[in-house]
């Protein structure tokens, strides 16, 4: 079974940094049915939370730095962001930003693993993370694409205590017996300029319909819908501003 709520060490939030927040909000509302609420405080910098009903599920933000790429970012829940950053650096990763307090919501930091994949750390205050998982429109899976799989296994098992289900095709990450993500080794099929990265997957009722909807909304299908031998039907999409993300059929286990 996959986690149904934020779990310490596991994915708790997905955040899109984009060059056109208003257009991105329209795209994801059409695709997932999200309702967006922008924090009115000037200090929040236009931070916008997407909801399914009353549940927060993700965020859409402007690009806060000149070199920041348009991309989805995955946050992992930690008890102490400062201590977790210390573990990141001991294990061979790097601190990119923070830690920083975000009002009374929590404490936030950005890091990179030894292969260069960027991720975020979230120490919850009043905000624990996404309110629902694995339902249509909500985060359901996270995937590391890396050129350094052995380094990645050593790093993430050390920093977060993850388990790894061995597989030549698709190792999976887990906590307390629940798998929440997987790992893809980037081979020569991946362009050299594409860095190692984390890819969030959102649950949908129908993967083929989601791919068609994304195309009609000026997005791109990067990987056509496919049903892996032992997993749910999936596709990889790109929004009109260039951010990549995956979709998988809800209620299926990988």
C-alpha positions as CSV (number, residue, x, y, z in Angstrom):
1,X,0.0,0.0,0.0
2,X,1.2,3.5,-0.7
3,X,1.1,6.2,2.0
4,X,-2.2,8.1,2.3
5,X,-0.8,11.0,4.4
6,X,2.6,12.7,4.9
7,X,5.1,10.3,6.5
8,X,8.4,11.4,8.0
9,X,11.1,10.8,5.4
10,X,8.5,10.5,2.6
11,X,7.2,12.8,-0.1
12,X,4.8,15.4,1.4
13,X,4.4,18.1,-1.2
14,X,4.9,19.0,-4.9
15,X,5.6,22.6,-5.9
16,X,5.8,24.0,-9.4
17,X,8.1,26.9,-10.2
18,X,7.0,28.5,-13.4
19,X,7.5,31.4,-15.7
20,X,3.8,32.1,-16.1
21,X,1.8,31.2,-12.9
22,X,-1.6,32.3,-14.3
23,X,-1.3,30.2,-17.4
24,X,0.0,27.2,-15.4
25,X,-3.0,27.5,-13.0
26,X,-5.4,27.4,-16.0
27,X,-3.6,24.4,-17.4
28,X,-3.7,22.3,-14.2
29,X,-7.3,23.4,-13.4
30,X,-8.3,22.0,-16.7
31,X,-6.3,18.8,-16.3
32,X,-6.8,18.0,-12.6
33,X,-9.7,20.2,-11.5
34,X,-7.6,22.2,-9.1
35,X,-8.8,25.3,-7.3
36,X,-6.1,27.9,-6.6
37,X,-5.7,30.3,-3.7
38,X,-2.9,32.8,-3.8
39,X,-1.4,34.0,-0.4
40,X,-2.1,37.8,-0.3
41,X,0.8,38.6,1.9
42,X,3.6,40.4,0.0
43,X,6.2,38.3,1.8
44,X,4.7,35.2,0.3
45,X,5.8,36.3,-3.2
46,X,2.7,35.1,-5.1
47,X,2.8,31.6,-3.6
48,X,-0.4,29.8,-4.7
49,X,-1.8,26.6,-3.2
50,X,-3.9,24.3,-5.4
51,X,-6.8,22.5,-3.8
52,X,-9.1,19.5,-4.4
53,X,-12.2,20.5,-2.5
54,X,-10.8,21.7,0.8
55,X,-7.6,19.7,0.7
56,X,-4.3,21.3,-0.3
57,X,-2.5,19.2,-3.0
58,X,0.3,21.2,-4.6
59,X,1.6,24.7,-5.2
60,X,2.3,27.0,-8.1
61,X,4.9,29.7,-7.7
62,X,6.7,32.3,-9.7
63,X,10.4,31.8,-10.4
64,X,12.1,33.4,-7.5
65,X,15.7,33.4,-8.9
66,X,17.1,34.2,-12.3
67,X,18.7,30.8,-12.8
68,X,15.7,28.8,-11.5
69,X,14.4,26.4,-14.1
70,X,10.7,25.9,-14.8
71,X,10.2,22.6,-13.0
72,X,8.2,20.6,-10.5
73,X,9.9,20.1,-7.2
74,X,9.3,17.4,-4.6
75,X,9.5,18.0,-0.9
76,X,10.2,15.3,1.7
77,X,9.1,15.5,5.3
78,X,11.7,15.8,8.0
79,X,11.6,16.3,11.8
80,X,14.4,18.9,11.7
81,X,15.4,20.6,8.5
82,X,18.8,21.8,9.9
83,X,19.7,18.3,11.0
84,X,18.6,16.8,7.8
85,X,20.8,19.2,5.8
86,X,23.7,18.1,7.9
87,X,22.9,14.5,6.9
88,X,22.6,15.5,3.3
89,X,26.1,17.0,3.3
90,X,27.7,14.1,5.2
91,X,26.2,11.7,2.7
92,X,27.7,13.7,-0.2
93,X,24.9,16.0,-1.2
94,X,24.8,19.8,-1.2
95,X,22.7,22.6,0.4
96,X,21.3,24.9,-2.2
97,X,19.0,27.2,-0.1
98,X,17.9,27.6,3.5
99,X,16.9,26.5,5.9
100,X,14.3,29.2,6.2
101,X,11.2,29.6,8.3
102,X,8.0,30.1,6.3
103,X,5.7,32.1,8.6
104,X,4.3,29.6,11.1
105,X,3.8,27.0,8.4
106,X,7.1,25.2,8.7
107,X,10.8,25.3,7.9
108,X,12.1,24.8,4.4
109,X,15.4,24.0,2.6
110,X,16.6,23.0,-0.9
111,X,19.3,20.4,-1.5
112,X,20.8,18.3,-4.2
113,X,21.9,14.6,-4.1
114,X,25.4,13.5,-5.2
115,X,24.1,13.1,-8.8
116,X,22.7,16.6,-8.9
117,X,19.0,15.8,-8.5
118,X,17.3,18.7,-6.6
119,X,14.8,18.1,-3.8
120,X,13.2,20.0,-0.9
121,X,13.0,19.4,2.8
122,X,10.0,20.3,4.8
123,X,9.9,20.5,8.6
124,X,6.2,20.9,9.4
125,X,4.8,23.6,11.6
126,X,1.1,24.3,11.2
127,X,1.2,22.9,7.6
128,X,2.1,19.2,7.3
129,X,1.9,18.9,3.5
130,X,-0.7,17.6,1.1
131,X,-4.0,16.8,2.5
132,X,-4.8,13.8,0.2
133,X,-2.7,11.4,-1.9
134,X,-3.4,8.8,-4.5
135,X,-6.8,10.2,-5.5
136,X,-7.4,11.8,-8.9
137,X,-5.7,15.2,-9.0
138,X,-3.4,14.4,-6.1
139,X,0.2,13.4,-5.8
140,X,0.5,9.6,-6.0
141,X,4.2,8.7,-6.8
142,X,7.6,10.2,-7.1
143,X,10.4,9.0,-9.4
144,X,14.1,9.7,-9.3
145,X,15.8,9.8,-12.8
146,X,19.5,9.6,-12.2
147,X,22.8,8.7,-13.9
148,X,24.3,7.6,-10.6
149,X,21.9,4.9,-9.2
150,X,24.4,3.3,-6.8
151,X,25.2,6.7,-5.3
152,X,21.5,7.5,-5.1
153,X,20.7,4.3,-3.2
154,X,23.5,5.0,-0.7
155,X,22.5,8.6,-0.3
156,X,18.8,8.3,0.2
157,X,18.9,5.3,2.4
158,X,21.4,7.2,4.6
159,X,19.6,10.5,4.7
160,X,15.9,9.3,5.0
161,X,16.2,5.6,6.0
162,X,14.3,4.5,2.9
163,X,14.1,0.8,1.9
164,X,14.9,-0.2,-1.6
165,X,13.0,-3.0,-3.4
166,X,15.7,-4.5,-5.7
167,X,14.9,-4.6,-9.4
168,X,17.0,-4.4,-12.5
169,X,14.2,-2.7,-14.3
170,X,12.7,-0.4,-11.6
171,X,13.9,-0.3,-8.0
172,X,11.3,1.2,-5.7
173,X,11.7,3.4,-2.6
174,X,9.7,2.7,0.6
175,X,9.1,3.5,4.2
176,X,7.6,1.2,6.8
177,X,6.5,-1.3,4.2
178,X,4.8,1.2,1.9
179,X,6.4,2.0,-1.4
180,X,6.1,5.7,-2.6
181,X,8.5,6.0,-5.5
182,X,10.9,4.5,-7.9
183,X,14.2,5.0,-9.7
184,X,15.1,5.2,-13.4
185,X,18.7,5.0,-14.5
186,X,19.2,7.6,-17.2
187,X,21.0,5.9,-20.2
188,X,22.0,7.2,-23.6
189,X,18.4,7.6,-24.6
190,X,18.3,10.7,-22.3
191,X,19.8,13.9,-23.8
192,X,23.1,14.8,-22.1
193,X,21.8,18.2,-21.2
194,X,18.9,16.7,-19.1
195,X,20.1,16.6,-15.5
196,X,19.2,14.1,-12.9
197,X,15.8,15.1,-11.4
198,X,12.8,14.1,-9.3
199,X,9.5,13.6,-11.2
200,X,6.2,13.8,-9.4
201,X,3.3,11.6,-10.7
202,X,-0.3,12.7,-10.1
203,X,-3.1,10.2,-9.9
204,X,-5.9,10.4,-12.6
205,X,-9.0,8.4,-13.3
206,X,-8.0,7.8,-17.0
207,X,-4.4,8.2,-18.2
208,X,-5.3,8.3,-21.9
209,X,-7.9,11.0,-21.3
210,X,-5.4,13.0,-19.2
211,X,-2.9,12.9,-22.0
212,X,-5.5,14.0,-24.5
213,X,-6.6,16.8,-22.2
214,X,-3.1,18.0,-21.7
215,X,-2.6,18.2,-25.5
216,X,-5.7,20.2,-26.0
217,X,-4.5,22.6,-23.3
218,X,-1.2,23.2,-25.2
219,X,0.8,20.7,-23.2
220,X,3.0,17.9,-24.7
221,X,2.9,14.1,-24.2
222,X,6.6,13.1,-23.7
223,X,5.8,9.4,-23.0
224,X,2.6,8.0,-24.5
225,X,0.3,6.1,-22.1
226,X,1.7,2.7,-21.4
227,X,0.9,-0.1,-19.0
228,X,4.1,-1.6,-17.4
229,X,4.0,-5.3,-16.6
230,X,3.6,-4.9,-12.9
231,X,2.4,-1.3,-12.5
232,X,-0.4,1.1,-13.2
233,X,-1.0,2.8,-16.6
234,X,1.2,5.8,-16.8
235,X,2.3,8.7,-19.1
236,X,4.8,11.6,-18.8
237,X,3.6,15.0,-19.8
238,X,5.0,18.6,-20.1
239,X,3.0,21.7,-19.4
240,X,3.0,24.7,-21.8
241,X,5.8,26.4,-19.8
242,X,8.0,23.3,-20.0
243,X,7.6,21.6,-16.6
244,X,7.6,17.8,-16.8
245,X,5.4,15.5,-14.6
246,X,3.8,12.1,-14.8
247,X,0.3,10.8,-14.4
248,X,-0.8,7.3,-13.2
249,X,-4.1,5.6,-12.9
250,X,-5.6,6.1,-9.5
251,X,-6.2,3.2,-7.2
252,X,-3.6,1.0,-8.9
253,X,-0.6,-0.2,-7.0
254,X,3.0,-0.2,-8.5
